[in-house]
Amino acid sequence: MQTVIIGWTLPTTRESGRPLPPEEIRHVRIELSADGGANYALLGDFAPAELQTTLPDLDFGEYLVRGLVADTKGRVSQPGFGTFEIVPPVDETPPGPVTITITFA
């Protein structure tokens, strides 16, 4: 299990290239997929002042994060993506001892 902090940066322009003032951003929707993007779970709709969220106790595996920005008129951006993997720690200790069994015939 691992705690992960997901952060994002707000866009400063629209798809047209014109400036996007911060006050025109309603929220950022962040979603998480543990199955390669087939299904997403909503992590939250975050106010523009919130630029990260913490996910405690995630299990080992590969994850895909999707973020969408909605403006104050309800227009939604194309998704932005991020990926990460949580792998079990490598055990660097030597193997345990062999068990010796002695029997008499």
C-alpha positions as CSV (number, residue, x, y, z in Angstrom):
1,M,0.0,0.0,0.0
2,Q,1.2,3.5,-0.8
3,T,0.0,7.1,-0.4
4,V,0.2,9.1,-3.6
5,I,-0.2,12.8,-4.1
6,I,-1.6,13.8,-7.5
7,G,-0.9,17.4,-8.6
8,W,-1.9,19.4,-11.7
9,T,-1.4,22.8,-13.3
10,L,-4.2,24.9,-14.6
11,P,-4.3,25.9,-18.3
12,T,-3.6,29.5,-19.1
13,T,-5.1,29.4,-22.6
14,R,-8.1,28.1,-24.4
15,E,-7.9,25.6,-27.3
16,S,-8.0,28.6,-29.6
17,G,-4.8,29.9,-28.1
18,R,-6.6,32.9,-26.5
19,P,-5.9,33.6,-22.8
20,L,-7.9,31.8,-20.1
21,P,-8.3,34.0,-17.0
22,P,-8.2,31.9,-13.8
23,E,-11.6,33.3,-12.8
24,E,-13.2,31.6,-15.8
25,I,-12.3,28.1,-14.5
26,R,-15.1,26.5,-12.6
27,H,-13.3,23.3,-11.5
28,V,-10.9,20.5,-12.4
29,R,-12.3,17.0,-12.5
30,I,-9.7,14.3,-11.6
31,E,-10.5,10.6,-12.2
32,L,-8.5,7.5,-11.6
33,S,-8.4,4.2,-13.5
34,A,-6.8,0.9,-12.3
35,D,-7.7,-1.0,-15.5
36,G,-5.9,0.8,-18.2
37,G,-8.6,3.4,-18.9
38,A,-11.5,1.1,-19.4
39,N,-13.2,2.6,-16.3
40,Y,-12.6,5.7,-14.2
41,A,-13.5,6.5,-10.6
42,L,-14.2,10.2,-9.8
43,L,-11.6,11.5,-7.3
44,G,-13.3,14.9,-7.2
45,D,-14.2,18.2,-8.8
46,F,-11.6,20.6,-7.4
47,A,-11.8,24.4,-7.2
48,P,-9.2,26.3,-9.1
49,A,-7.3,27.1,-5.9
50,E,-6.8,23.3,-5.2
51,L,-3.9,21.9,-7.2
52,Q,-3.5,18.5,-5.7
53,T,-5.2,15.6,-3.9
54,T,-3.9,12.8,-1.8
55,L,-4.8,9.2,-2.2
56,P,-4.0,7.1,0.8
57,D,-3.4,3.3,0.8
58,L,-3.4,2.5,-2.9
59,D,-2.7,-1.1,-3.7
60,F,0.2,-2.2,-6.0
61,G,-0.5,-1.8,-9.7
62,E,-0.6,0.6,-12.6
63,Y,-2.8,3.6,-12.6
64,L,-4.0,6.2,-15.1
65,V,-5.1,9.6,-14.0
66,R,-7.4,11.8,-16.2
67,G,-8.0,15.5,-15.6
68,L,-10.6,17.7,-17.3
69,V,-11.1,21.5,-16.8
70,A,-14.6,23.0,-16.9
71,D,-15.1,26.7,-17.4
72,T,-17.8,28.9,-15.9
73,K,-20.0,28.4,-19.0
74,G,-19.9,24.6,-18.7
75,R,-17.4,24.0,-21.6
76,V,-15.1,21.1,-20.8
77,S,-11.5,20.7,-22.0
78,Q,-9.9,17.7,-23.7
79,P,-8.5,15.3,-21.1
80,G,-5.0,15.5,-19.8
81,F,-3.4,12.2,-18.6
82,G,-0.8,11.0,-16.2
83,T,0.3,7.5,-15.2
84,F,2.1,5.9,-12.3
85,E,2.9,2.5,-11.0
86,I,3.1,1.2,-7.4
87,V,5.4,-1.8,-7.1
88,P,6.1,-3.9,-4.0
89,P,9.4,-3.1,-2.3
90,V,12.3,-5.3,-3.3
91,D,13.5,-7.5,-0.4
92,E,17.3,-7.3,-0.4
93,T,17.8,-9.8,2.4
94,P,19.2,-13.3,1.8
95,P,16.9,-16.3,1.8
96,G,16.0,-17.9,5.0
97,P,17.9,-21.0,6.1
98,V,17.2,-24.5,4.6
99,T,15.4,-26.9,6.9
100,I,17.4,-30.1,7.5
101,T,15.5,-33.3,8.3
102,I,17.3,-36.3,9.6
103,T,15.6,-39.7,9.8
104,F,17.0,-43.1,10.8
105,A,16.3,-46.2,8.6
